[in-house]
Amino acid sequence: MQKPGVIVQGIIFGWVAFFLIVALTILAGIWSQITGFNVAWNLRIGLFLTAVTVTTRFISTATAFMIPAILAGMLAFDQKPTLNGSAKKLCQLMEASMSRGLVSTGKACFYSGQTQKLSIAIASVLVLQYVLSATDLYLHVAATGRSQQLPGERISSTRALKIATNCSEKFLYYDTCGQWIGLASTAAGVSDPVKTLEVYRNVSKTLQVWRADGGLYLLQSPPSEKAYSYSGNGIYLKPSCESISKICNLRSVTAHVLQYQCPESFWFANGTVGIQDELFTVNLTSPTYDSVRNKTTTKNPIDLIVSAKYSLGSINHDSGFATTDGGDLGILMHCQIFASTIEYVVTLGSLKVNPSRNLTNAQLLAIASATRLMTQRATSDVMDIAFKGNSTLYVSEFAQQFAQVTIASFVGAVQENGDGYNYVLEVTQDETIVPLSAVLLYIVVITLPLLIFSSVGLCSLRNCSADVRINWILSEFLCAPQRLFYQAFIEKHQDWGEGAFPDS
């Protein structure tokens, strides 16, 4: 028995489409990552939405192509080789099956009898196509795209930050560690002022200053290539300052000079602030000279007493400041700087630090000397904070600026030709994020109806009697009357009234 091709093709097409969609769903699940109530794919959102649109169109076209097989299956369910009804009902059913218009299909569904069942089957396909479009639109609206930075190739480099080892412990006369010192109390300078100023302003191409965790890090600058992460060795300074103006009895002695006398807790330090209109003085208290060994030692953290004076006129201030008879504002601070070397990793702009080792005594002495080299610049750069008259705010900001000028003055002792500086290139991965509810809804819509329609079409094969052939011809006639008009209608039909399709 020859079987009409449209029915068989529709059955095959439906099941092939169903298994392809199931396979695609499984693959999509394998390639996805579920995080909470979201599903992510490593795919640019434009490609993802294009794939969704193609899938939606494919399912919509597949169900439309399966209509003859679906109608044949519905007739096989009832074991009806013919249709009963008026010509108007049959014509309305034919119009619905061919055009699948919303109005014509809705009218056909209101008729009773066998035509109503077939009209409902056609309406189900139409509803599915609308639901598919709505679900596709919901997925387009719900999906969001983002770019994720991922690690790529690892690059090893010979660049690394290393502290010089030729620092002197004589402390009074030396020319080491990037500094030149004459008499320590009267002259001081740096061997490479350009490099020092670049580091202080944080514009150096090879070194960078990083403030974090209440301290200051001297690291190497990021590589010129876009890096996911980079690592190396660095220096860490942890500064802290407190106002001791009241404790040390900072008071005015002339119109422009303040004087102080500290108790034993601050090493009986004494002196003046403002001689020769100086903005600052630095009194190192932690170094101790051993005359027998001709060696100076210091402890970590380094202790200092720092004073600053500003000609700001009469302003409101708290007790952490003192004023001269001429209206100048002064403050006395006890500062400490803890110094160490560190190993660090910077990942996507986030710094992670592991302590390495303490500095040698000679290196600590070099840092102690560096605290005095550019303090005037730090004092000037926090003048606006002093103008607010809040000593707590002032000493906090001064501590950070004081540490920055210290490390900038110390960079002459930093070498950049050690080992251990490595970086990982950054790879940008596009991702598509979709709510899990939208994904599940879309999967149900594209698989469940397709399975039902494929099963209904498959039912048209269950009865191999001669009547089944009539069901197939009748279904094809309803969907494509132009091609089968002579075969199924003119040759067999005698009357347009009730029972328009007699038994063969």
C-alpha positions in Angstrom: 0.0 0.0 0.0 1.4 3.4 -1.0 1.5 5.9 1.8 1.1 9.7 1.1 4.5 11.4 1.6 3.4 14.5 3.6 2.1 12.3 6.5 5.1 10.1 6.7 7.5 13.1 6.3 5.6 15.0 9.1 5.9 12.0 11.4 9.6 11.6 10.7 10.3 15.3 10.9 8.5 15.6 14.2 10.5 12.9 15.9 13.8 14.0 14.5 13.0 17.5 15.7 12.1 16.2 19.1 15.3 14.2 19.6 17.4 17.1 18.2 15.9 19.5 20.7 16.4 17.0 23.6 20.0 16.6 22.5 20.5 20.3 22.2 18.9 20.8 25.7 21.3 18.2 27.2 24.3 19.9 25.6 23.2 23.3 26.7 22.9 21.9 30.3 26.4 20.4 30.1 27.9 23.6 28.9 26.1 25.8 31.5 27.0 26.7 35.0 24.2 27.1 37.5 24.8 29.7 40.2 21.9 30.2 42.6 18.8 30.9 40.5 20.8 31.8 37.4 22.3 29.9 34.5 25.4 31.1 32.8 26.9 30.2 29.4 30.4 31.2 28.1 28.8 32.7 25.1 28.4 36.3 23.9 24.8 37.3 24.5 24.2 38.1 20.8 25.1 34.6 19.7 23.0 33.1 22.5 19.9 35.1 21.5 20.5 34.2 17.9 20.6 30.5 18.8 17.3 30.9 20.8 15.6 32.7 17.9 16.7 30.0 15.4 15.5 27.2 17.8 12.1 29.0 18.2 11.6 29.3 14.4 12.7 25.7 13.9 10.1 24.4 16.4 7.4 26.7 15.0 8.1 25.5 11.4 8.3 21.9 12.5 4.9 21.9 14.2 3.3 23.6 11.2 4.8 21.0 8.9 3.4 18.2 11.1 -0.3 19.3 10.9 -1.3 16.7 8.3 0.3 14.0 10.4 -1.4 15.4 13.5 -4.8 15.4 11.8 -4.2 11.8 10.5 -3.5 10.8 14.1 -6.6 12.4 15.4 -8.7 10.6 12.8 -6.9 7.3 13.7 -7.9 7.8 17.3 -11.6 7.8 16.4 -11.1 5.2 13.6 -13.1 7.4 11.2 -12.3 7.2 7.5 -14.8 9.9 6.6 -15.9 13.3 7.9 -19.5 14.2 8.6 -20.7 17.8 8.4 -21.9 20.5 6.1 -19.9 22.0 3.4 -19.6 25.2 5.4 -18.0 23.4 8.3 -15.6 21.5 6.1 -14.6 24.6 4.2 -14.0 26.4 7.5 -11.9 23.5 8.7 -9.9 23.6 5.4 -9.3 27.3 5.7 -8.1 26.9 9.3 -5.7 24.0 8.4 -4.2 25.9 5.4 -4.0 29.5 6.8 -3.9 28.8 10.5 -5.3 32.3 11.0 -6.5 33.2 14.4 -10.0 34.2 13.3 -10.7 31.2 11.0 -9.3 28.7 13.5 -11.3 30.2 16.3 -14.5 30.0 14.2 -13.8 26.4 13.3 -13.4 25.4 17.0 -17.0 26.5 17.7 -18.5 23.9 15.3 -19.6 20.6 16.7 -18.8 17.1 15.6 -15.6 15.7 14.2 -14.6 19.0 12.6 -14.4 20.5 16.1 -11.8 18.0 17.2 -9.6 18.6 14.2 -10.1 22.4 14.6 -8.9 22.1 18.2 -5.8 20.2 17.1 -5.0 23.0 14.6 -5.7 25.6 17.3 -3.3 23.8 19.6 -0.5 24.2 17.0 -1.4 27.9 16.6 -1.4 28.4 20.4 1.9 26.7 20.6 3.4 29.0 18.0 2.2 32.1 20.0 3.4 30.7 23.3 6.8 29.9 21.6 7.1 33.5 20.5 6.1 34.9 23.9 8.6 32.6 25.7 11.3 33.6 23.2 10.6 37.2 23.9 10.7 36.6 27.7 14.1 34.9 27.3 15.4 37.8 25.2 14.3 40.3 27.9 15.6 38.2 30.9 19.0 37.4 29.4 21.9 39.7 30.3 25.4 39.7 29.0 28.7 40.4 30.9 32.4 40.1 30.3 34.5 38.0 32.7 38.2 38.4 33.2 40.0 35.0 33.2 43.7 34.0 33.6 45.6 33.3 30.4 49.2 32.5 29.6 51.8 32.9 32.5 54.8 35.1 31.7 58.0 34.9 33.7 60.2 38.0 33.9 63.5 39.0 35.4 62.1 42.3 36.8 61.8 42.3 40.6 62.0 44.7 43.4 65.0 44.1 45.7 66.5 46.3 48.5 70.1 47.1 48.2 72.5 45.4 50.6 75.2 48.1 50.7 73.6 50.2 53.4 75.9 51.6 56.1 75.5 51.3 59.9 77.8 54.3 60.6 74.8 56.6 60.2 76.7 59.9 60.4 78.9 59.8 57.3 77.9 57.6 54.4 77.0 57.6 50.7 74.9 54.4 50.4 71.4 53.2 49.8 70.6 56.0 47.3 71.2 58.8 49.8 74.0 61.2 50.5 74.4 62.4 54.0 77.0 64.9 55.3 76.4 65.9 58.8 73.1 64.2 59.5 71.8 67.2 61.4 72.5 69.8 58.7 72.5 68.3 55.3 70.5 65.5 53.6 69.5 64.6 50.1 68.8 61.8 47.6 71.0 60.6 44.8 68.2 60.4 42.2 65.7 63.3 42.9 63.8 62.7 39.6 63.1 59.1 40.5 62.2 60.1 44.0 59.7 62.7 42.9 58.1 60.3 40.4 57.6 57.7 43.1 56.2 60.3 45.5 53.7 61.5 42.9 53.0 57.9 42.0 53.8 58.4 38.3 56.8 56.2 38.0 56.8 53.7 35.1 58.6 51.0 37.1 57.4 51.5 40.7 54.0 52.3 42.2 52.8 53.3 45.6 49.7 51.4 46.8 47.9 52.5 50.0 45.9 49.8 51.6 45.2 48.3 55.1 46.2 51.5 56.8 49.7 51.2 55.3 51.7 51.9 52.2 53.2 49.4 49.8 56.0 50.0 47.3 55.4 47.6 44.4 56.5 47.3 40.8 54.2 48.9 38.3 51.9 46.6 36.4 53.2 45.1 33.1 52.6 46.9 29.9 50.4 44.0 28.7 46.9 43.7 30.1 47.5 41.3 33.0 45.0 39.2 35.0 47.5 39.1 37.9 51.1 39.9 38.6 53.3 39.1 41.5 56.7 40.0 43.0 58.5 41.4 46.0 57.9 44.8 47.6 58.3 47.0 50.7 55.6 47.7 53.3 55.5 50.7 55.6 53.0 50.9 58.4 52.8 54.5 59.7 51.0 55.8 62.7 51.0 59.3 64.3 49.5 60.8 67.4 49.4 64.4 68.7 51.6 65.0 71.8 51.3 68.8 71.9 49.6 68.8 75.3 51.8 66.0 76.8 55.0 67.8 75.8 53.6 71.2 76.7 53.9 72.8 73.3 53.7 76.5 73.9 54.5 79.9 72.4 57.7 81.6 73.4 57.9 84.3 70.7 55.6 85.6 68.0 56.6 82.8 65.6 58.3 80.2 67.8 56.9 77.3 69.8 58.8 75.3 72.4 58.2 71.8 73.8 59.6 69.7 76.7 58.5 66.0 76.6 58.4 63.7 79.6 60.4 60.5 80.0 57.8 58.4 78.1 59.0 60.4 75.0 62.7 60.3 75.7 62.8 63.7 77.4 62.7 65.2 73.9 62.8 68.9 73.8 63.2 71.6 71.2 61.6 74.5 69.3 59.3 74.8 66.4 59.6 77.6 63.9 63.2 78.7 64.1 64.1 80.5 60.8 60.5 80.0 59.7 61.0 76.2 59.2 57.7 74.3 58.6 58.9 71.2 60.3 61.5 69.4 62.5 62.1 65.7 62.7 63.7 64.2 65.9 64.7 60.5 65.5 64.5 58.8 68.8 65.0 55.1 68.0 68.6 54.9 66.7 71.3 54.2 69.3 75.0 54.7 68.7 77.5 52.1 70.0 80.8 54.0 70.2 82.8 50.9 70.9 81.7 49.1 67.7 81.3 52.4 65.8 77.8 51.1 64.9 74.3 52.6 65.1 71.3 50.3 65.7 67.6 51.0 65.5 64.5 49.1 66.3 61.5 48.4 64.2 59.2 50.3 64.2 61.2 53.5 63.9 60.3 56.2 66.4 60.2 59.9 65.6 59.0 63.1 67.0 57.8 65.4 64.2 56.6 69.0 64.5 54.9 71.2 61.9 54.0 74.9 61.9 51.6 76.8 59.6 51.0 80.5 59.2 47.3 80.2 58.8 46.2 83.1 61.0 43.5 82.7 63.6 41.3 79.6 63.1 39.3 77.4 65.3 41.3 74.3 66.4 41.2 71.6 69.0 43.7 71.0 71.8 45.9 68.9 69.6 47.2 72.1 68.1 49.0 75.1 69.7 49.4 78.7 68.5 52.2 81.2 68.7 51.6 84.8 69.9 51.6 85.8 66.3 48.8 83.4 65.4 50.8 80.6 63.8 49.4 77.1 64.2 51.7 74.3 65.3 51.5 70.6 66.3 53.8 68.1 67.8 53.5 64.4 66.9 54.9 61.1 67.9 55.2 58.9 64.8 56.2 55.3 64.2 57.0 53.6 61.0 57.1 49.8 60.8 59.0 48.5 57.8 59.2 45.0 56.2 59.6 43.3 52.9 56.6 41.5 51.4 55.6 39.1 48.7 52.5 40.2 46.8 50.0 39.1 44.2 47.7 41.7 42.4 44.7 39.9 40.9 42.3 42.1 38.9 43.2 45.1 40.9 43.0 43.3 44.3 46.2 43.2 46.4 47.0 40.1 48.4 50.2 40.2 50.6 52.3 37.6 52.4 54.9 38.9 54.9 58.4 38.1 53.8 61.1 39.2 56.2 62.3 42.1 58.3 64.8 44.6 57.0 68.4 44.5 58.1 69.6 47.0 60.7 71.4 49.0 58.1 68.4 49.1 55.8 66.2 50.3 58.7 68.8 53.0 59.4 68.6 54.1 55.8 64.8 54.3 56.0 65.1 56.3 59.3 67.4 58.8 57.5 64.9 58.9 54.6 62.2 60.1 57.0 63.9 63.5 57.2 64.7 64.1 53.5 61.4 65.3 52.1 59.2 65.9 55.2 58.7 69.5 54.2 56.8 68.3 51.1 54.5 66.1 53.2 53.9 68.9 55.6 53.0 71.3 52.8 50.7 68.7 51.1 48.5 68.3 54.2 48.2 72.0 54.9 44.5 72.0 53.8 43.8 69.4 56.5 45.5 71.5 59.2 43.3 74.4 58.2 40.3 72.4 59.4 41.6 72.5 62.9 40.9 68.8 63.6 44.1 67.2 65.0 42.8 63.6 64.8 42.1 64.0 61.1 45.4 65.8 60.5 47.7 63.3 62.1 45.9 60.4 60.3 46.5 62.0 56.9 50.0 63.2 57.8 51.0 59.7 58.8 50.2 58.4 55.3 51.8 61.3 53.5 54.9 61.0 55.8 55.2 57.3 54.9 55.0 58.2 51.2 57.8 60.8 51.3 59.8 58.3 53.3 59.5 55.5 50.8 60.1 58.0 47.9 63.3 59.1 49.6 64.4 55.5 50.0 63.9 54.3 46.4 67.6 54.8 45.6 68.1 51.7 47.7 65.7 49.7 45.5 67.0 47.6 42.7 64.8 46.3 39.9 66.9 43.5 38.5 66.1 40.7 40.9 64.1 37.5 40.2 60.5 36.6 40.9 58.3 39.1 39.0 55.7 37.2 37.1 52.4 38.0 35.5 49.4 36.2 33.9 47.8 37.6 30.8 44.2 38.5 31.0 41.6 36.8 28.8 38.2 38.3 28.4 35.4 35.8 28.4 31.9 36.9 27.3 29.0 35.3 29.3 25.3 35.2 29.1 23.3 35.0 32.3 19.6 33.9 32.2 17.2 33.3 35.2 16.7 29.6 35.8 12.9 30.0 35.7 13.1 31.4 32.2 15.3 28.6 31.0 13.1 25.9 32.5 9.9 27.5 31.0 11.5 27.6 27.6 12.6 24.0 27.8 9.1 22.8 28.7 7.6 24.9 25.9 9.9 23.6 23.1 9.9 19.9 24.2 6.6 18.9 25.8 4.2 20.0 23.0 6.5 18.7 20.3 6.5 15.3 22.1 2.7 15.2 22.3 2.3 16.2 18.6 4.9 13.6 17.5 3.1 10.9 19.5 -0.3 11.9 18.0 1.2 11.8 14.5 2.8 8.4 15.3 -0.7 7.1 16.2 -1.7 7.4 12.5 0.5 4.3 11.8 -1.0 2.0 14.4 -3.9 0.7 12.2 -2.8 -0.9 8.9 -6.3 -1.5 7.6 -7.4 -0.1 4.3 -9.3 2.7 6.1 -6.1 4.3 7.4 -5.2 5.2 3.8 -8.4 7.1 3.6 -7.5 9.0 6.8 -4.1 10.0 5.3 -5.7 11.2 2.0 -8.3 13.1 4.0 -5.7 14.8 6.2 -3.6 15.8 3.2 -6.7 17.1 1.5 -7.6 19.3 4.4 -4.0 20.8 4.4 -3.3 20.9 0.7 -6.5 20.8 -1.4 -4.9 22.3 -4.5 -2.7 19.3 -5.0 -5.2 16.6 -4.1 -8.4 18.3 -5.3 -9.1 15.9 -8.2 -8.0 12.8 -6.5 -9.9 13.1 -3.2 -12.7 15.4 -4.0 -14.0 15.5 -7.7 -13.4 11.7 -8.3 -15.0 10.5 -5.0 -17.4 13.2 -4.0 -21.0 13.3 -5.3 -22.9 15.6 -2.9 -22.0 18.8 -0.9 -24.5 18.1 1.8 -24.3 16.1 4.9 -21.9 13.2 4.7 -19.8 15.0 2.1 -17.0 12.4 2.3 -18.6 8.9 1.7 -16.8 5.6 2.5 -14.5 4.4 -0.2 
